[in-house]
């Protein structure tokens, strides 16, 4: 599988995104967490996958974004993190 390069983000944006994830994670129920893990596993099976990479992958693959837990997806959309129609470039 080709290495994908996604839209660049600044350190402040990365910290903001991780803060959003930590807030969601502290309130997530078991079902939501399992949905999240299933999306992460499909994006990067048997690999380490950062939350930043997961969000960028969901921006490229709407089918994955639609399977994120609803409350997480709403938070990401409210802060314009899910950029549907983004493009990925093979390395």
N, CA, C and O atoms as CSV, one atom per row, in Angstrom:
chain,resi,resn,atom,element,x,y,z
A,1,UNK,N,N,0.839,-1.178,0.000
A,1,UNK,CA,C,0.000,0.000,0.000
A,1,UNK,C,C,0.884,1.241,0.000
A,1,UNK,O,O,1.861,1.301,0.746
A,2,UNK,N,N,0.561,2.217,-0.812
A,2,UNK,CA,C,1.360,3.434,-0.924
A,2,UNK,C,C,1.222,4.288,0.328
A,2,UNK,O,O,0.161,4.332,0.950
A,3,UNK,N,N,2.295,4.957,0.685
A,3,UNK,CA,C,2.262,5.916,1.778
A,3,UNK,C,C,1.423,7.110,1.344
A,3,UNK,O,O,1.605,7.624,0.240
A,4,UNK,N,N,0.520,7.553,2.187
A,4,UNK,CA,C,-0.328,8.687,1.841
A,4,UNK,C,C,0.120,9.923,2.595
A,4,UNK,O,O,0.480,9.847,3.769
A,5,UNK,N,N,0.097,11.054,1.923
A,5,UNK,CA,C,0.419,12.338,2.539
A,5,UNK,C,C,-0.840,13.184,2.492
A,5,UNK,O,O,-1.433,13.370,1.429
A,6,UNK,N,N,-1.242,13.694,3.638
A,6,UNK,CA,C,-2.478,14.441,3.737
A,6,UNK,C,C,-2.194,15.918,3.949
A,6,UNK,O,O,-1.041,16.342,4.027
A,7,UNK,N,N,-3.274,16.696,4.040
A,7,UNK,CA,C,-3.120,18.128,4.230
A,7,UNK,C,C,-2.282,18.398,5.484
A,7,UNK,O,O,-2.468,17.735,6.505
A,8,UNK,N,N,-1.372,19.354,5.416
A,8,UNK,CA,C,-0.517,19.648,6.570
A,8,UNK,C,C,-1.299,20.382,7.658
A,8,UNK,O,O,-2.232,21.131,7.371
A,9,UNK,N,N,-0.908,20.157,8.895
A,9,UNK,CA,C,-1.505,20.901,9.995
A,9,UNK,C,C,-0.389,21.454,10.868
A,9,UNK,O,O,0.714,20.909,10.910
A,10,UNK,N,N,-0.691,22.534,11.557
A,10,UNK,CA,C,0.286,23.162,12.438
A,10,UNK,C,C,0.306,22.438,13.783
A,10,UNK,O,O,-0.563,21.612,14.065
A,11,UNK,N,N,1.287,22.749,14.594
A,11,UNK,CA,C,1.368,22.172,15.935
A,11,UNK,C,C,0.139,22.553,16.750
A,11,UNK,O,O,-0.411,21.714,17.464
A,12,UNK,N,N,-0.296,23.797,16.656
A,12,UNK,CA,C,-1.486,24.240,17.396
A,12,UNK,C,C,-2.730,23.476,16.942
A,12,UNK,O,O,-3.561,23.102,17.770
A,13,UNK,N,N,-2.862,23.244,15.644
A,13,UNK,CA,C,-4.004,22.482,15.137
A,13,UNK,C,C,-3.953,21.036,15.624
A,13,UNK,O,O,-4.973,20.460,16.000
A,14,UNK,N,N,-2.768,20.467,15.612
A,14,UNK,CA,C,-2.609,19.087,16.084
A,14,UNK,C,C,-2.989,18.976,17.558
A,14,UNK,O,O,-3.674,18.034,17.956
A,15,UNK,N,N,-2.547,19.936,18.366
A,15,UNK,CA,C,-2.889,19.931,19.791
A,15,UNK,C,C,-4.392,20.091,19.988
A,15,UNK,O,O,-4.982,19.442,20.852
A,16,UNK,N,N,-5.005,20.951,19.190
A,16,UNK,CA,C,-6.451,21.156,19.269
A,16,UNK,C,C,-7.203,19.878,18.916
A,16,UNK,O,O,-8.183,19.526,19.571
A,17,UNK,N,N,-6.746,19.198,17.893
A,17,UNK,CA,C,-7.389,17.957,17.471
A,17,UNK,C,C,-7.246,16.877,18.542
A,17,UNK,O,O,-8.197,16.146,18.815
A,18,UNK,N,N,-6.077,16.775,19.140
A,18,UNK,CA,C,-5.880,15.790,20.207
A,18,UNK,C,C,-6.715,16.137,21.438
A,18,UNK,O,O,-7.207,15.240,22.123
A,19,UNK,N,N,-6.878,17.415,21.723
A,19,UNK,CA,C,-7.730,17.838,22.833
A,19,UNK,C,C,-9.178,17.427,22.585
A,19,UNK,O,O,-9.853,16.927,23.485
A,20,UNK,N,N,-9.650,17.643,21.353
A,20,UNK,CA,C,-11.000,17.229,20.973
A,20,UNK,C,C,-11.150,15.723,21.184
A,20,UNK,O,O,-12.149,15.273,21.746
A,21,UNK,N,N,-10.172,14.950,20.741
A,21,UNK,CA,C,-10.231,13.500,20.880
A,21,UNK,C,C,-10.233,13.087,22.345
A,21,UNK,O,O,-11.018,12.226,22.744
A,22,UNK,N,N,-9.365,13.690,23.148
A,22,UNK,CA,C,-9.311,13.341,24.568
A,22,UNK,C,C,-10.629,13.644,25.266
A,22,UNK,O,O,-11.083,12.861,26.100
A,23,UNK,N,N,-11.250,14.780,24.930
A,23,UNK,CA,C,-12.561,15.116,25.500
A,23,UNK,C,C,-13.594,14.073,25.103
A,23,UNK,O,O,-14.362,13.602,25.941
A,24,UNK,N,N,-13.613,13.711,23.816
A,24,UNK,CA,C,-14.568,12.706,23.356
A,24,UNK,C,C,-14.306,11.371,24.046
A,24,UNK,O,O,-15.240,10.720,24.514
A,25,UNK,N,N,-13.056,10.967,24.111
A,25,UNK,CA,C,-12.687,9.675,24.681
A,25,UNK,C,C,-13.108,9.569,26.144
A,25,UNK,O,O,-13.535,8.504,26.592
A,26,UNK,N,N,-12.990,10.661,26.885
A,26,UNK,CA,C,-13.355,10.626,28.308
A,26,UNK,C,C,-14.858,10.461,28.508
A,26,UNK,O,O,-15.296,10.099,29.600
A,27,UNK,N,N,-15.656,10.722,27.466
A,27,UNK,CA,C,-17.109,10.623,27.577
A,27,UNK,C,C,-17.696,9.502,26.720
A,27,UNK,O,O,-18.898,9.244,26.787
A,28,UNK,N,N,-16.889,8.848,25.938
A,28,UNK,CA,C,-17.385,7.835,24.995
A,28,UNK,C,C,-17.912,6.606,25.731
A,28,UNK,O,O,-17.368,6.186,26.752
A,29,UNK,N,N,-18.982,6.047,25.183
A,29,UNK,CA,C,-19.470,4.781,25.729
A,29,UNK,C,C,-18.759,3.637,25.000
A,29,UNK,O,O,-18.021,3.858,24.040
A,30,UNK,N,N,-18.994,2.426,25.471
A,30,UNK,CA,C,-18.310,1.258,24.904
A,30,UNK,C,C,-18.625,1.079,23.420
A,30,UNK,O,O,-17.733,0.776,22.627
A,31,UNK,N,N,-19.886,1.266,23.046
A,31,UNK,CA,C,-20.289,1.103,21.643
A,31,UNK,C,C,-19.587,2.120,20.744
A,31,UNK,O,O,-19.102,1.769,19.668
A,32,UNK,N,N,-19.533,3.373,21.181
A,32,UNK,CA,C,-18.857,4.405,20.400
A,32,UNK,C,C,-17.372,4.120,20.250
A,32,UNK,O,O,-16.794,4.311,19.180
A,33,UNK,N,N,-16.761,3.658,21.343
A,33,UNK,CA,C,-15.340,3.343,21.289
A,33,UNK,C,C,-15.083,2.177,20.336
A,33,UNK,O,O,-14.100,2.192,19.595
A,34,UNK,N,N,-15.950,1.174,20.348
A,34,UNK,CA,C,-15.805,0.042,19.430
A,34,UNK,C,C,-15.963,0.493,17.974
A,34,UNK,O,O,-15.241,0.014,17.100
A,35,UNK,N,N,-16.896,1.405,17.707
A,35,UNK,CA,C,-17.055,1.952,16.349
A,35,UNK,C,C,-15.771,2.650,15.919
A,35,UNK,O,O,-15.297,2.460,14.798
A,36,UNK,N,N,-15.212,3.457,16.816
A,36,UNK,CA,C,-13.967,4.168,16.536
A,36,UNK,C,C,-12.846,3.175,16.210
A,36,UNK,O,O,-12.116,3.356,15.235
A,37,UNK,N,N,-12.715,2.132,17.024
A,37,UNK,CA,C,-11.661,1.140,16.788
A,37,UNK,C,C,-11.836,0.426,15.453
A,37,UNK,O,O,-10.852,0.121,14.779
A,38,UNK,N,N,-13.070,0.159,15.069
A,38,UNK,CA,C,-13.318,-0.513,13.789
A,38,UNK,C,C,-12.871,0.362,12.618
A,38,UNK,O,O,-12.289,-0.138,11.655
A,39,UNK,N,N,-13.142,1.662,12.698
A,39,UNK,CA,C,-12.708,2.584,11.636
A,39,UNK,C,C,-11.186,2.660,11.611
A,39,UNK,O,O,-10.573,2.604,10.546
A,40,UNK,N,N,-10.581,2.787,12.790
A,40,UNK,CA,C,-9.122,2.858,12.864
A,40,UNK,C,C,-8.499,1.588,12.295
A,40,UNK,O,O,-7.502,1.650,11.575
A,41,UNK,N,N,-9.080,0.446,12.615
A,41,UNK,CA,C,-8.536,-0.820,12.116
A,41,UNK,C,C,-8.666,-0.917,10.592
A,41,UNK,O,O,-7.762,-1.429,9.931
A,42,UNK,N,N,-9.757,-0.441,10.040
A,42,UNK,CA,C,-9.908,-0.513,8.582
A,42,UNK,C,C,-8.941,0.433,7.879
A,42,UNK,O,O,-8.416,0.105,6.815
A,43,UNK,N,N,-8.703,1.598,8.464
A,43,UNK,CA,C,-7.787,2.564,7.851
A,43,UNK,C,C,-6.345,2.071,7.913
A,43,UNK,O,O,-5.592,2.221,6.951
A,44,UNK,N,N,-5.965,1.488,9.037
A,44,UNK,CA,C,-4.568,1.071,9.218
A,44,UNK,C,C,-4.521,-0.253,9.976
A,44,UNK,O,O,-4.163,-0.275,11.154
A,45,UNK,N,N,-4.878,-1.356,9.318
A,45,UNK,CA,C,-4.891,-2.650,10.012
A,45,UNK,C,C,-3.502,-3.050,10.499
A,45,UNK,O,O,-2.519,-2.995,9.760
A,46,UNK,N,N,-3.455,-3.452,11.757
A,46,UNK,CA,C,-2.211,-3.927,12.386
A,46,UNK,C,C,-1.088,-2.896,12.332
A,46,UNK,O,O,0.088,-3.259,12.299
A,47,UNK,N,N,-1.445,-1.618,12.323
A,47,UNK,CA,C,-0.455,-0.541,12.301
A,47,UNK,C,C,-0.779,0.464,13.397
A,47,UNK,O,O,-1.904,0.523,13.893
A,48,UNK,N,N,0.216,1.244,13.762
A,48,UNK,CA,C,-0.021,2.380,14.639
A,48,UNK,C,C,-0.658,3.466,13.780
A,48,UNK,O,O,-0.175,3.759,12.686
A,49,UNK,N,N,-1.727,4.053,14.268
A,49,UNK,CA,C,-2.438,5.080,13.497
A,49,UNK,C,C,-2.784,6.223,14.433
A,49,UNK,O,O,-3.593,6.045,15.343
A,50,UNK,N,N,-2.198,7.381,14.234
A,50,UNK,CA,C,-2.500,8.527,15.082
A,50,UNK,C,C,-3.910,9.028,14.799
A,50,UNK,O,O,-4.477,8.754,13.742
A,51,UNK,N,N,-4.466,9.759,15.748
A,51,UNK,CA,C,-5.795,10.324,15.548
A,51,UNK,C,C,-5.773,11.329,14.404
A,51,UNK,O,O,-6.751,11.441,13.664
A,52,UNK,N,N,-4.683,12.054,14.249
A,52,UNK,CA,C,-4.564,13.002,13.134
A,52,UNK,C,C,-4.673,12.246,11.811
A,52,UNK,O,O,-5.417,12.656,10.920
A,53,UNK,N,N,-3.943,11.159,11.684
A,53,UNK,CA,C,-3.994,10.373,10.442
A,53,UNK,C,C,-5.390,9.800,10.217
A,53,UNK,O,O,-5.870,9.753,9.085
A,54,UNK,N,N,-6.036,9.367,11.289
A,54,UNK,CA,C,-7.382,8.823,11.155
A,54,UNK,C,C,-8.342,9.885,10.618
A,54,UNK,O,O,-9.123,9.611,9.707
A,55,UNK,N,N,-8.287,11.080,11.172
A,55,UNK,CA,C,-9.173,12.158,10.711
A,55,UNK,C,C,-8.863,12.504,9.259
A,55,UNK,O,O,-9.780,12.702,8.461
A,56,UNK,N,N,-7.600,12.577,8.915
A,56,UNK,CA,C,-7.242,12.873,7.533
A,56,UNK,C,C,-7.707,11.757,6.599
A,56,UNK,O,O,-8.180,12.031,5.495
A,57,UNK,N,N,-7.579,10.520,7.026
A,57,UNK,CA,C,-8.054,9.404,6.219
A,57,UNK,C,C,-9.564,9.434,6.033
A,57,UNK,O,O,-10.069,9.112,4.957
A,58,UNK,N,N,-10.282,9.820,7.078
A,58,UNK,CA,C,-11.742,9.928,6.983
A,58,UNK,C,C,-12.155,11.087,6.081
A,58,UNK,O,O,-13.242,11.065,5.505
A,59,UNK,N,N,-11.308,12.084,5.956
A,59,UNK,CA,C,-11.597,13.187,5.037
A,59,UNK,C,C,-11.470,12.737,3.589
A,59,UNK,O,O,-12.170,13.241,2.711
A,60,UNK,N,N,-10.584,11.798,3.346
A,60,UNK,CA,C,-10.382,11.265,2.004
A,60,UNK,C,C,-11.409,10.178,1.701
A,60,UNK,O,O,-11.886,10.060,0.573
A,61,UNK,N,N,-11.739,9.395,2.706
A,61,UNK,CA,C,-12.679,8.273,2.519
A,61,UNK,C,C,-13.950,8.518,3.326
A,61,UNK,O,O,-14.019,8.195,4.512
A,62,UNK,N,N,-14.934,9.083,2.678
A,62,UNK,CA,C,-16.189,9.383,3.364
A,62,UNK,C,C,-16.861,8.140,3.915
A,62,UNK,O,O,-17.575,8.226,4.914
A,63,UNK,N,N,-16.654,6.990,3.295
A,63,UNK,CA,C,-17.260,5.763,3.819
A,63,UNK,C,C,-16.788,5.486,5.240
A,63,UNK,O,O,-17.557,4.991,6.064
A,64,UNK,N,N,-15.529,5.802,5.532
A,64,UNK,CA,C,-15.023,5.637,6.898
A,64,UNK,C,C,-15.605,6.696,7.820
A,64,UNK,O,O,-16.004,6.393,8.944
A,65,UNK,N,N,-15.655,7.927,7.353
A,65,UNK,CA,C,-16.184,9.020,8.175
A,65,UNK,C,C,-17.616,8.740,8.594
A,65,UNK,O,O,-18.005,9.044,9.721
A,66,UNK,N,N,-18.401,8.165,7.698
A,66,UNK,CA,C,-19.800,7.888,8.015
A,66,UNK,C,C,-19.939,6.822,9.095
A,66,UNK,O,O,-20.990,6.719,9.727
A,67,UNK,N,N,-18.905,6.037,9.312
A,67,UNK,CA,C,-18.962,4.977,10.326
A,67,UNK,C,C,-18.362,5.395,11.660
A,67,UNK,O,O,-18.368,4.614,12.611
A,68,UNK,N,N,-17.840,6.632,11.742
A,68,UNK,CA,C,-17.371,7.125,13.033
A,68,UNK,C,C,-18.560,7.252,13.981
A,68,UNK,O,O,-19.691,7.433,13.530
A,69,UNK,N,N,-18.318,7.159,15.286
A,69,UNK,CA,C,-19.410,7.394,16.230
A,69,UNK,C,C,-20.024,8.777,15.978
A,69,UNK,O,O,-19.308,9.744,15.721
A,70,UNK,N,N,-21.346,8.855,16.054
A,70,UNK,CA,C,-22.045,10.095,15.721
A,70,UNK,C,C,-21.569,11.302,16.499
A,70,UNK,O,O,-21.391,12.375,15.923
A,71,UNK,N,N,-21.355,11.148,17.809
A,71,UNK,CA,C,-20.942,12.298,18.612
A,71,UNK,C,C,-19.532,12.762,18.249
A,71,UNK,O,O,-19.256,13.961,18.274
A,72,UNK,N,N,-18.644,11.840,17.915
A,72,UNK,CA,C,-17.294,12.222,17.489
A,72,UNK,C,C,-17.346,12.907,16.131
A,72,UNK,O,O,-16.695,13.931,15.921
A,73,UNK,N,N,-18.116,12.346,15.217
A,73,UNK,CA,C,-18.247,12.940,13.883
A,73,UNK,C,C,-18.814,14.359,13.982
A,73,UNK,O,O,-18.351,15.257,13.278
A,74,UNK,N,N,-19.808,14.570,14.847
A,74,UNK,CA,C,-20.390,15.906,15.014
A,74,UNK,C,C,-19.355,16.897,15.526
A,74,UNK,O,O,-19.286,18.027,15.043
A,75,UNK,N,N,-18.556,16.486,16.491
A,75,UNK,CA,C,-17.507,17.378,17.020
A,75,UNK,C,C,-16.503,17.742,15.926
A,75,UNK,O,O,-16.109,18.901,15.792
A,76,UNK,N,N,-16.097,16.748,15.153
A,76,UNK,CA,C,-15.128,16.998,14.085
A,76,UNK,C,C,-15.702,17.920,13.014
A,76,UNK,O,O,-15.005,18.807,12.520
A,77,UNK,N,N,-16.956,17.718,12.659
A,77,UNK,CA,C,-17.584,18.563,11.645
A,77,UNK,C,C,-17.802,19.977,12.165
A,77,UNK,O,O,-17.627,20.943,11.421
A,78,UNK,N,N,-18.181,20.111,13.428
A,78,UNK,CA,C,-18.429,21.433,14.007
A,78,UNK,C,C,-17.174,22.303,13.977
A,78,UNK,O,O,-17.256,23.523,13.836
A,79,UNK,N,N,-16.027,21.670,14.112
A,79,UNK,CA,C,-14.759,22.411,14.105
A,79,UNK,C,C,-14.043,22.311,12.761
A,79,UNK,O,O,-12.866,22.653,12.647
A,80,UNK,N,N,-14.761,21.844,11.752
A,80,UNK,CA,C,-14.264,21.769,10.369
A,80,UNK,C,C,-13.047,20.866,10.211
A,80,UNK,O,O,-12.173,21.139,9.388
A,81,UNK,N,N,-12.987,19.788,11.000
A,81,UNK,CA,C,-11.877,18.853,10.867
A,81,UNK,C,C,-12.111,17.822,9.788
A,81,UNK,O,O,-11.156,17.346,9.175
A,82,UNK,N,N,-13.355,17.468,9.543
A,82,UNK,CA,C,-13.618,16.523,8.459
A,82,UNK,C,C,-13.753,17.315,7.179
A,82,UNK,O,O,-14.755,17.994,6.959
A,83,UNK,N,N,-12.754,17.227,6.348
A,83,UNK,CA,C,-12.716,17.970,5.086
A,83,UNK,C,C,-13.045,17.018,3.954
A,83,UNK,O,O,-12.155,16.487,3.290
A,84,UNK,N,N,-14.334,16.811,3.743
A,84,UNK,CA,C,-14.735,15.881,2.694
A,84,UNK,C,C,-14.266,16.391,1.346
A,84,UNK,O,O,-14.348,17.582,1.043
A,85,UNK,N,N,-13.777,15.467,0.551
A,85,UNK,CA,C,-13.274,15.832,-0.767
A,85,UNK,C,C,-11.791,16.143,-0.755
A,85,UNK,O,O,-11.228,16.506,-1.788
A,86,UNK,N,N,-11.140,16.007,0.412
A,86,UNK,CA,C,-9.691,16.215,0.462
A,86,UNK,C,C,-9.031,15.149,-0.399
A,86,UNK,O,O,-9.616,14.098,-0.664
A,87,UNK,N,N,-7.837,15.423,-0.821
A,87,UNK,CA,C,-7.140,14.461,-1.672
A,87,UNK,C,C,-5.907,13.935,-0.960
A,87,UNK,O,O,-5.302,14.629,-0.143
A,88,UNK,N,N,-5.554,12.737,-1.272
A,88,UNK,CA,C,-4.331,12.133,-0.754
A,88,UNK,C,C,-3.420,11.881,-1.940
A,88,UNK,O,O,-3.883,11.630,-3.053
A,89,UNK,N,N,-2.135,11.950,-1.696
A,89,UNK,CA,C,-1.151,11.772,-2.759
A,89,UNK,C,C,-0.273,10.588,-2.402
A,89,UNK,O,O,0.241,10.514,-1.286
A,90,UNK,N,N,-0.096,9.676,-3.317
A,90,UNK,CA,C,0.798,8.541,-3.085
A,90,UNK,C,C,2.233,9.029,-3.098
A,90,UNK,O,O,2.607,9.877,-3.908
A,91,UNK,N,N,3.028,8.490,-2.199
A,91,UNK,CA,C,4.434,8.911,-2.110
A,91,UNK,C,C,5.251,8.291,-3.216
A,91,UNK,O,O,6.455,8.531,-3.302
